Amino acid sequence: MELLKARIRKDGTVKGNDVLKVDSFLNHQMDVALFEEIGREFLRRFDGCGVNKILTIEASGIGIACVTAQSFHCPVVFAKKSQTKNIAGEVYSTQVESFTHGRVYDVIVSKKFLGPEDTVLIIDDFLANGAALEGLIDLVNQAGARLAGAGIVIEKAFQPGGERLRAKGIRVESLARVKSMSEEHGVEFVD
Amino acid sequence: MELLKARIRKDGTVKGNDVLKVDSFLNHQMDVALFEEIGREFLRRFDGCGVNKILTIEASGIGIACVTAQSFHCPVVFAKKSQTKNIAGEVYSTQVESFTHGRVYDVIVSKKFLGPEDTVLIIDDFLANGAALEGLIDLVNQAGARLAGAGIVIEKAFQPGGERLRAKGIRVESLARVKSMSEEHGVEFVD
């Protein structure tokens, strides 16, 4: 998605060799006009897949997921990082390791909002190690729902998550795939 | 907002005398078509106030804030519950007590995204004790920004937050004001 890549080149900041700060438009301040374009692009890629529910994880995926859901005319469910012990039977639960925060979260979705009748599109802002995405896929599987695929805004293609999931047969559509980045040379994209 | 009150009556669930579960459409599963109506109603109430930025707090405010921002044609900034010590000088920081989780959070916004040039509309899903809203107002004040007011989806009018903030001169617009609620009689609204 050229509009997105141009925006990353213009407003993204690289720290070291693996931190890409896009907090001026994606995950702290949020440019909802850009989100509308992103949502339309996800629809173009997943149109006709029967998506009736979008799943994301708090917090920074929620805005993109909601605006994307307007294009799909479906509701969003966001998985919650749980701070309390799970109530057995009421939620699907999985564990996600956050490399940024150096800890493991319990992540839950109420059983009321995901089930075998659903065809799910997972939406998230970043894909790097793939831990969050694998957790969300686990929740979809526990629910017996069908997975249409994952729509990712920025994939760090030099990290292993995307390739590992595609090798498992998961359809992963990333709108900007970063091949490499550095403070000196900025961001280089795949293709 | 009658559409919202009807939805709360239909799909909200009261637990005890002070928990109103609206997780099927507002803060776990999210009905973005309803959010569009909510956003248009906030615009109707705050049109002409010069709002150029919407401020909310993670996580459940983000979806409503993003869809509302489409009506206002402005960006959203969401305040983050910080897990790391604040980097002095780079962020505005305040403390918010969560009664639900029984703890105090440091809540931060980058100084890059809020300043004296901004006229801010705060958006959140719930107003009860007013702790989160007071924290967000503190951040707006630290930034030297102008506060247009706060747009709240559901106010528990039997709790003190709304009245305390209105008494301080803050414009608080709540789309559904709950006068009382109980498991037997459901939800009763102000007016």
Interface residues (C-beta under 8 A of the other chain):
Chain A: D23 S24 F25 H28 Q29 M30 D31 V32 A33 F35 E36 E58 A59 I62 G63 A65 C66 V67 A69 Q70 H73 P75 V76 V77 F78 K80 Q83 H101 V109 S110 K112 F113
Chain B: D23 S24 F25 H28 Q29 M30 D31 V32 A33 F35 E36 E58 A59 I62 G63 A65 C66 V67 A69 Q70 H73 P75 V76 V77 F78 K80 Q83 H101 V109 S110 K112 F113
